[in-house]
């Protein structure tokens, strides 16, 4: 049947039908959703809606999470890589029962300068002020007009591209999944002279049905030339929220290092199997329901 449809229906029509269905299921706002933002959350939301990206600086709680990640996960892995890298056992503890590392750094990533690429647990209480941040989650909720969910485990990454290494394909402008929102927390100070992300300002507002939800890199590279570029640089603890339907890339700079925490959010599509289980006590009982629901897709026990 699929082969018959493929022969009879032009590729552009098939793509349009697929994108329209995905947008109808996952991108239409819920008319009954009522979200009231704090003043600062309103500012963040408006900037995200207008530009596709917002930079949040000087938030003490984010700085504390960045410092904690540097002093625990990154420091421990760098001092004893043989103990942590190559481990894919989710029950393997990282010092206590609240933390673990699940190494996901394949040869492709390591050849492109990635030294650390590891999933960590949502249950680490020192990072939960970020994962459970009510203003952040409400910004996402209002941006979508519906409930957001974490798509996969938190991911820590260290990139140190050396001369002669070939950057990964994400060094070219590209897009990710439909209206996927990513949070990127800098764990080191990053300048424009070091590896950093670049975002095409306003490209989140492109016509997804006309252009396509997911585009080949060649088309993204061509279209990206028409937008102003925002450089994701800043001090440790700086948080970026960005819509990955917009054009973005990693600008790799040789002989520099970037460390970060990365989180992905969707409205329930393109989910990656979680390592944490739903018995992990992430959101406290007194947390708002919209915060608790962020973890709905943790694997059942």
C-alpha positions in Angstrom: 0.0 0.0 0.0 2.8 2.4 0.9 4.6 1.8 -2.4 1.3 2.5 -4.3 0.8 5.8 -2.4 4.4 6.7 -3.1 3.9 6.2 -6.8 0.6 8.0 -7.1 1.1 10.9 -4.7 3.9 13.5 -5.4 6.6 13.8 -2.7 5.7 17.4 -1.9 2.0 16.4 -1.3 3.1 13.5 0.9 5.4 15.9 2.9 2.6 18.5 3.3 0.1 15.9 4.5 2.6 14.4 7.0 3.6 17.9 8.3 -0.1 19.0 8.5 -1.0 15.9 10.5 1.9 16.3 12.9 1.1 19.9 13.5 -2.6 19.2 14.1 -1.7 16.5 16.6 1.2 18.2 18.4 1.2 21.9 17.7 -2.4 23.2 17.9 -3.0 25.1 21.2 -5.4 23.8 23.7 -8.2 26.4 23.8 -8.9 25.5 27.5 -5.3 26.1 28.6 -5.1 29.1 31.0 -1.6 30.3 31.8 -0.8 33.3 33.9 2.9 34.4 33.8 4.9 36.3 36.3 6.3 39.6 35.0 9.8 38.2 34.2 8.3 35.1 32.7 6.2 37.3 30.4 9.4 39.0 29.2 11.1 35.7 28.5 8.0 34.4 26.7 7.7 37.5 24.5 11.3 37.4 23.5 11.1 33.6 22.8 8.0 34.2 20.6 9.6 37.1 18.7 13.1 35.9 18.2 13.0 32.1 18.7 15.6 32.4 21.5 16.0 34.1 24.8 19.1 34.5 26.9 18.7 34.5 30.7 21.6 35.9 32.7 22.3 36.6 36.4 19.7 34.1 37.7 21.4 32.8 40.9 19.7 29.5 40.8 21.0 28.7 37.3 24.5 29.8 38.3 24.4 27.4 41.2 23.4 24.5 39.0 26.2 25.3 36.5 28.8 25.5 39.3 27.5 22.2 40.8 27.7 20.4 37.5 31.3 21.6 37.0 32.4 20.6 40.5 30.7 17.2 40.5 30.0 15.5 37.1 32.5 17.2 34.9 35.3 17.2 37.5 34.8 13.6 38.5 34.7 12.4 34.9 37.7 14.4 33.9 39.7 13.0 36.8 38.7 9.4 36.3 37.3 8.9 32.8 37.9 5.1 33.0 35.5 4.9 35.8 32.6 6.6 34.1 33.0 6.7 30.3 31.8 3.6 28.5 29.3 2.8 31.3 25.8 2.2 30.0 24.4 0.7 33.2 21.7 3.0 34.6 22.0 1.5 38.0 25.6 2.4 38.3 25.7 5.1 41.0 27.6 8.4 40.7 28.6 8.8 44.3 25.1 8.2 45.7 21.6 7.0 44.8 20.6 10.3 43.3 23.1 10.5 40.5 24.4 8.4 37.6 26.0 8.7 34.3 24.9 6.9 31.1 27.7 7.4 28.6 26.3 8.1 25.1 29.5 9.4 23.4 29.8 7.3 20.2 32.8 7.3 17.9 31.1 9.8 15.6 30.8 12.4 18.4 34.3 11.7 19.9 35.9 12.1 16.5 34.3 15.5 16.3 35.8 16.8 19.5 33.2 15.6 22.0 35.0 14.4 25.1 32.0 14.0 27.4 28.4 13.2 26.3 26.4 11.6 29.1 22.8 11.4 30.3 22.3 12.1 34.0 19.3 11.5 36.3 16.4 13.9 36.8 16.6 12.8 40.5 19.7 14.8 41.4 18.2 17.3 43.8 20.9 19.8 43.2 19.8 20.2 39.6 16.1 20.1 40.3 15.8 23.9 40.8 16.3 24.1 37.0 14.2 21.0 36.0 11.3 22.2 38.2 11.6 25.9 37.6 7.9 27.1 37.5 8.5 30.3 35.5 10.5 28.4 32.9 7.9 25.7 32.5 5.1 28.2 32.3 7.0 30.0 29.5 7.1 26.8 27.6 3.4 26.1 28.4 2.3 29.5 27.1 4.6 29.3 24.0 3.0 26.0 23.1 -0.5 26.8 24.3 -0.5 23.3 25.8 1.3 21.0 28.2 5.1 20.5 27.5 7.0 17.4 28.4 10.7 16.5 28.8 11.7 14.5 25.7 14.7 12.7 27.2 17.1 12.7 30.1 19.3 15.7 30.9 22.5 15.6 28.8 25.9 17.0 29.8 28.4 17.7 27.1 32.1 18.8 26.8 33.5 19.7 23.4 37.2 20.3 22.9 37.8 20.4 19.2 41.5 20.1 18.3 43.3 21.0 15.1 42.8 18.3 12.5 39.5 17.1 13.9 36.4 17.4 11.7 33.4 19.1 13.3 30.1 17.2 13.5 27.3 17.8 11.0 25.5 20.1 13.4 28.2 22.6 12.5 26.0 23.4 9.6 22.7 25.3 10.0 19.9 22.8 10.6 16.5 22.4 12.3 15.3 19.7 14.7 11.9 18.3 15.4 8.6 20.2 15.2 8.6 23.0 17.8 11.1 21.2 19.9 12.3 23.6 22.6 15.8 23.2 24.0 17.4 24.6 27.1 21.1 25.0 27.1 22.9 25.9 30.4 26.5 27.1 30.1 28.8 25.3 32.5 31.8 27.4 31.4 32.3 31.0 30.4 31.9 31.1 26.6 33.1 33.9 24.3 32.7 34.3 20.5 36.3 33.1 20.2 35.2 29.7 21.6 32.9 27.0 20.4 29.4 28.3 20.7 25.9 28.0 19.2 24.5 30.4 16.6 20.8 31.0 16.1 19.0 32.7 13.2 16.8 35.3 15.0 13.1 35.1 14.0 13.5 31.8 12.0 11.1 30.1 14.5 8.3 32.1 12.8 9.0 30.7 9.4 6.1 29.0 7.6 6.5 25.4 8.5 3.8 24.1 6.1 5.2 26.0 3.2 8.9 25.3 3.8 8.6 21.9 5.6 9.0 21.0 9.3 12.3 19.2 8.9 14.6 20.4 6.1 17.8 19.1 4.5 20.9 20.8 5.7 21.5 22.3 2.3 18.2 24.2 2.4 18.7 25.3 5.9 22.2 26.7 5.0 20.7 28.7 2.1 17.7 30.0 4.1 19.8 30.9 7.1 21.6 33.6 5.2 18.5 35.8 5.3 18.4 36.1 9.1 20.5 38.1 11.7 22.7 35.8 13.8 22.5 35.5 17.6 25.6 34.2 19.3 25.0 32.0 22.4 27.9 33.3 24.5 28.0 34.3 28.2 29.1 33.5 31.7 28.7 30.1 33.4 25.1 29.8 34.5 23.7 31.6 31.5 20.6 29.8 30.2 19.3 29.8 26.6 15.8 28.8 25.6 15.3 28.3 21.9 12.9 26.8 19.4 14.8 24.3 17.3 12.3 24.7 14.4 14.5 27.8 13.8 17.8 27.5 12.0 20.8 27.0 14.3 24.2 25.5 14.4 27.3 24.9 16.5 30.1 27.2 15.5 33.1 25.0 16.2 36.3 26.9 17.2 39.5 24.8 17.3 41.5 24.5 20.6 38.6 25.8 22.7 36.3 24.1 25.2 32.6 24.3 25.9 30.8 22.5 28.7 27.0 22.6 29.0 23.8 20.9 30.1 21.2 20.3 27.5 17.4 19.6 27.9 14.9 18.9 25.2 11.1 19.5 25.4 8.2 18.7 23.1 4.5 18.3 23.4 4.8 14.5 23.4 6.4 13.6 20.1 9.8 12.3 19.1 10.3 10.9 22.6 13.5 9.1 23.6 13.3 6.2 26.0 14.0 7.4 29.6 16.6 5.8 31.9 14.9 7.2 35.0 11.7 5.4 35.9 8.4 6.9 37.0 9.1 5.9 40.6 11.8 8.5 40.7 10.6 11.2 43.0 11.3 14.3 40.9 8.5 16.8 41.5 7.5 17.2 45.2 3.9 16.7 46.1 3.3 20.5 46.5 4.5 21.2 43.0 1.9 22.5 40.5 0.4 19.9 38.2 1.9 21.5 35.1 5.3 20.9 36.7 4.6 17.3 37.6 3.2 16.5 34.1 6.6 17.5 32.6 7.8 14.0 33.6 4.8 12.1 32.4 6.7 10.0 29.9 9.2 8.5 32.3 9.2 4.8 31.6 6.7 2.9 33.8 8.2 0.8 36.5 
